Amino acid sequence: MKLMDVLLGHLNEFAIAPFTRRFIGVFDHDGRFGIPFLLISVLVAYALYRFRRGRDLTSTSSFWEFLGGYRVNFHRSALLDYSYYFLFAILNVAVVLPIVALIDPYVFGSGDYIDFFTNLWGERPHLGENVFLSLLYGLGLFLVRGFKHYWIHRFFHTNEWLWEFHKVHHSAPVLVPATAQRIHFVEKIVELTATLVVVGLYAGVFWYAAGGEISRYTLFGITYTTIIFNSLAANLRHSHVWLSFGPRIEHIINSPAQHQIHHSDLPEHHNMNYGTNLSLWDWMFGTLYVTTSNPERVRFGTGNPDTDARYSTLYGLIVTPVVAIGTKLKRKMTLAADKKPSLTSLKSVRRDGT
């Protein structure tokens, strides 16, 4: 009986509870997939549809078709994304969070930096909590996290080993909002670990300068940056609805059209628009691609149909990158071994004296 209780407890902790939290997450207003932000994206898409329909700028016969219809939203890849959205909740609890928890003690936190600066320069006078400091702290945290995400995202594209894991996300031939969660758990571990590092440093520096801990400004429990950027139709980034903010704004703020360009496997779109909320970083570091209201031709996927096919199942999304890394490592080790002179050849060289 006790064994059964233990097994049921683990089943609830690692499977039922995470799955349930994912399901009720759509009712959580503090997230991109919350009903308020999903509804905003739908309303923006509908307004765009009416605008284009009224000017004969779209050939779609209905709003449903404008959103992609059955061809997109019930595509095999989309159904896979809906399933993986729930499966990843289990992977997050069973794999990601335990590994990050093991790493956490070895990462300098905000308290470590505060102690360091205090020992170096002494204590600072406490400025106290006020709206200005809360807004400033929240803005800085948003910028730091965005900067971190830009470079992590870029490394996962340009490093041949990391790209094997990021292919999970880019192997989707159609985009639906759930595609945003189509990431490998290794990438999530790297992302969370990097967040621990940069947020710990930023918070430590800011809190030391302020003479004490400062909380972010929130409205109904949501940070104002989350409200602003999720309200900019964030769920349309992973969709087939072309929404451009125009070249000027897109130098600063990332539009859904820009992220669709990022997902395109056409040569002219390769390695562009790594930013998520802000395209400022792309502008600064030479990876910016701006769009106009005229939809461009895009083609989603990795550019290799055989590769994409290997990521067409839940098993493939989880295991394929690991197998690819193992195969690549074995190939490199074999090549390295072939380049080394054999023992026989060394003896031969010694006998000949050459």
Salt bridges, closest charged atoms under 4 A:
ASP81 OD1 - ARG182 NH1 2.82
GLU160 OE1 - LYS328 NZ 3.65
GLU160 OE2 - LYS332 NZ 3.55
GLU164 OE1 - LYS167 NZ 3.37
GLU164 OE2 - LYS328 NZ 3.05
GLU187 OE1 - HIS166 ND1 3.02
GLU191 OE2 - LYS148 NZ 2.53
GLU191 OE2 - HIS149 ND1 3.37
ASP265 OD1 - ARG299 NE 2.67
GLU296 OE1 - HIS269 NE2 3.41
